Amino acid sequence: MPRINSPAELEEFRQGILSKRDPNKPCITLCSGSACHATGSGDVADSLEKEIEKQGLSGEVDIRRTGCHGYCERGPIIVTHPEEISYFQIQPEDVPEILSETIKKKKVVERLLYTDPGTKEKIVHESEIPFYKHQERLVFGSNGSIDPKSIDDYLAIDGYSALAKALCGMTDEQVLEEVKKSNLRGRGGGGFPAGRKWEGSRNDPEPIKYVIVNADEGDPGAYMDRSLLEGNPHSILEGLTLGAYAIGSHEGYIYVRQEYPLAVENVLLAIKTAEEYGFLGKNILGSGFDFIVKVHQGAGAFVCGESTALMTALEGRVGEPRPKYTRSNIKGLWEKPTVLNNVETWANVPLIINKGADWFRQYGTEGSKGTKIFSLVGKIVNTGLVEVPMGTPLKDIIYKIGGGIPGGRKFKAVQTGGPSGGCIPEELLDLEVGFDELTKAGSMMGSGGMIVLDEDTCMVDVARYFIEFLTDESCGKCVPCREGLRQMLKILTNITEGKGREGDIELLEELSETAKEGALCALGKSAPNPFLSTLRYFRDEYEAHIKDQTCPALSCRDLISFYIDPAKCKACMICARKCPAKAIDGGKSKIHIVDQDKCTKCGTCFEVCPPRFGAVTKISGEPVPSPIPEEERIIKKRKKNE
Amino acid sequence: MDNDRIDQIVDKHQAEASSLIQVMLEIQSENNWLPKEALERVSERLEVPLARILHIATFYKAFSLVPKGRHGIHICVGTACHVRGATRILDTVQELTGIQPGETDLDLKFSLETVNCLGCCALGPVMEIDGKTHGKMTTAETADVINNYE
């Protein structure tokens, strides 16, 4: 392995890699991120290898197993280069055809292409698909073209050039100034300007300083950090090293959840190869700067995403937050100045150093610069990771990129910012995403989770869900969070079970106020947000639950009943056979009836009833109609000729 | 798990007390749970009180102080799965196996856990058994999958 000792050697090495690569040689990239892995990309990779040999293509085509492309809805994804033909939802049996048609004959396999749901047109290139077309993939874009296990792939796309530029051409102060000027704000939730945080640590006289990557991505429904770590680990190492140089730190940590095994594996490998090449370790690129990185695995605690709790966990103790009388950039890990930033924040740094703060500032709004990766999930057609400039209206993200709501349902709200965020209703869909804009609407940016909710989602249940999550994850150190959330959960659960009482809303508001004022860390302080924002925009739903014992979204189990409409039931027996509680009475040609006493409200009958019948319905707030008389239940089959 | 193996893991981390969580994670992943004898050995070697080790073992979700079943069922109850009906999947599994999240049945066949996001939200609701992901679950399919395990 060559050790690279200067920027000139790096450039020479890079040219060496590029000259060995024939841009016209066919190359197949296969998405191998965790999400595609779950849909079977491992089997596709095996099939590719076997089939290449079988068709005599060994040595003539490269396979590159890349990180996440973002379009998880349609995974596993294959893109063939240099033509950039993209195929979606690939199964092992599709592989022979791709090789024999596209690689050998340069023909497109129509049936595997993306079909535009509106125009029914087939689209060949990834960049022309609406999901990708409206994005600006500055940070996330390289994921689809490099193998995260190959440092050469990263070098081929100008990797570590920002590090060379900074270490050998800029002073540490200039690096800091550039980041400050870019107004890069923390992507993990708080949105604190990274440059200012760095400056505080840098100016502290203490000689030992630390830098940390916060990869304890705990928000349910958000996985952009994982995809970056899995798909492009070197970009994060490069950013971290730049930060260390700017503040004068020689030791860094990556705190990553052990629930992300592939991310851990790829990051460890990246550190090892970067050390061999001389991008980490002693005398990096001959500049005299030393820096090492260690990986620490989290053991599963949401609160460890909080900066002080994370540092306590790094010290080998229970990850409880501590009061911030002094900020952690002055007294952090082992009481030393510590800069902690989120994965995505670090990944932005090499871009800023390479292309300049002015380039970065052209993206985004006045207060929020650059782009942001969102994890677009929930009731949305195109689930996946999307990167857009700050300031993009929510509407564009949900409809232009996300493709709207599936199944012809109506949009109700979008939940942003994870468990501490809030819900934004339809009337605010023109809102431009940005740190301050979202906060003003009662939600927050958070780490970028964006969960779309449709008319079938009960907003009281959403609030209850998040409070339950936070109650479970509360570390228990301070009373407003530990006890307050527990009581909030109790009241909210009562409301969803139809046991809500007059005055519950006011009591919840009071508890929220206490948690906001009195909790020790951001987890407790922001915990009431899901309740407060749903109350602000959907108060009528709370009132319907409490006053009328109805769930307008027909979702809360204790407030609904399943009922088979005798006029629509065709007595097909599907629901009766599938009912796990054996609560459906009926037979062939005998209209089915749900026995309300036996029914566990699991919803199986509602799911399996063929849509063309649509006989099973949910009712709430009114009594279930009494069963029709026995003699009327017999369906007389019409003769075919009639 | 014998003391030699535990010593190896401890030595790999230079017997530093700050590596406590990393040491425990390795024992957990190799042994599937943390027996008392193992924790006592770690306590001696790292010179950390057993009370602190138990504090950690009960605080973090990754650790278990009881043996686990042959098959680990993980039901994702992350937000995306929740709004797509994960609760119904969880209810079905609870009914079929007779255990609550965090429990193991008497035959040591299944251990049931809920997780907060498996990161494959496009497939929600998701159930993972022994590392295999079952996506877009319905209650009817859940029963079919569970009944397939011996």
Boltz contact constraints between the chains, C-beta under 6 A:
constraints:
  - contact:
      token1: [A, 34]
      token2: [B, 119]
      max_distance: 6.0
  - contact:
      token1: [A, 35]
      token2: [B, 120]
      max_distance: 6.0
  - contact:
      token1: [A, 38]
      token2: [B, 120]
      max_distance: 6.0
  - contact:
      token1: [A, 38]
      token2: [B, 133]
      max_distance: 6.0
  - contact:
      token1: [A, 72]
      token2: [B, 122]
      max_distance: 6.0
  - contact:
      token1: [A, 73]
      token2: [B, 122]
      max_distance: 6.0
  - contact:
      token1: [A, 220]
      token2: [B, 78]
      max_distance: 6.0
  - contact:
      token1: [A, 220]
      token2: [B, 79]
      max_distance: 6.0
  - contact:
      token1: [A, 220]
      token2: [B, 116]
      max_distance: 6.0
  - contact:
      token1: [A, 220]
      token2: [B, 117]
      max_distance: 6.0
  - contact:
      token1: [A, 221]
      token2: [B, 78]
      max_distance: 6.0
  - contact:
      token1: [A, 221]
      token2: [B, 79]
      max_distance: 6.0
  - contact:
      token1: [A, 221]
      token2: [B, 80]
      max_distance: 6.0
  - contact:
      token1: [A, 221]
      token2: [B, 117]
      max_distance: 6.0
  - contact:
      token1: [A, 221]
      token2: [B, 121]
      max_distance: 6.0
  - contact:
      token1: [A, 223]
      token2: [B, 119]
      max_distance: 6.0
  - contact:
      token1: [A, 226]
      token2: [B, 119]
      max_distance: 6.0
  - contact:
      token1: [A, 258]
      token2: [B, 25]
      max_distance: 6.0
  - contact:
      token1: [A, 258]
      token2: [B, 62]
      max_distance: 6.0
  - contact:
      token1: [A, 297]
      token2: [B, 25]
      max_distance: 6.0
  - contact:
      token1: [A, 299]
      token2: [B, 21]
      max_distance: 6.0
  - contact:
      token1: [A, 299]
      token2: [B, 25]
      max_distance: 6.0
  - contact:
      token1: [A, 299]
      token2: [B, 60]
      max_distance: 6.0
  - contact:
      token1: [A, 299]
      token2: [B, 62]
      max_distance: 6.0
  - contact:
      token1: [A, 300]
      token2: [B, 60]
      max_distance: 6.0
  - contact:
      token1: [A, 300]
      token2: [B, 61]
      max_distance: 6.0
  - contact:
      token1: [A, 300]
      token2: [B, 62]
      max_distance: 6.0
  - contact:
      token1: [A, 301]
      token2: [B, 60]
      max_distance: 6.0
  - contact:
      token1: [A, 315]
      token2: [B, 18]
      max_distance: 6.0
  - contact:
      token1: [A, 316]
      token2: [B, 17]
      max_distance: 6.0
  - contact:
      token1: [A, 316]
      token2: [B, 18]
      max_distance: 6.0
  - contact:
      token1: [A, 316]
      token2: [B, 20]
      max_distance: 6.0
  - contact:
      token1: [A, 316]
      token2: [B, 21]
      max_distance: 6.0
  - contact:
      token1: [A, 318]
      token2: [B, 55]
      max_distance: 6.0
  - contact:
      token1: [A, 318]
      token2: [B, 56]
      max_distance: 6.0
  - contact:
      token1: [A, 318]
      token2: [B, 59]
      max_distance: 6.0
  - contact:
      token1: [A, 377]
      token2: [B, 80]
      max_distance: 6.0
  - contact:
      token1: [A, 377]
      token2: [B, 121]
      max_distance: 6.0
  - contact:
      token1: [A, 378]
      token2: [B, 80]
      max_distance: 6.0
  - contact:
      token1: [A, 378]
      token2: [B, 83]
      max_distance: 6.0
  - contact:
      token1: [A, 383]
      token2: [B, 121]
      max_distance: 6.0
  - contact:
      token1: [A, 383]
      token2: [B, 122]
      max_distance: 6.0
  - contact:
      token1: [A, 451]
      token2: [B, 79]
      max_distance: 6.0
  - contact:
      token1: [A, 451]
      token2: [B, 80]
      max_distance: 6.0
  - contact:
      token1: [A, 453]
      token2: [B, 83]
      max_distance: 6.0
  - contact:
      token1: [A, 457]
      token2: [B, 83]
      max_distance: 6.0
  - contact:
      token1: [A, 465]
      token2: [B, 82]
      max_distance: 6.0
  - contact:
      token1: [A, 578]
      token2: [B, 140]
      max_distance: 6.0
  - contact:
      token1: [A, 602]
      token2: [B, 88]
      max_distance: 6.0
  - contact:
      token1: [A, 602]
      token2: [B, 139]
      max_distance: 6.0
  - contact:
      token1: [A, 603]
      token2: [B, 88]
      max_distance: 6.0
  - contact:
      token1: [A, 604]
      token2: [B, 139]
      max_distance: 6.0
  - contact:
      token1: [A, 604]
      token2: [B, 140]
      max_distance: 6.0
  - contact:
      token1: [A, 607]
      token2: [B, 138]
      max_distance: 6.0
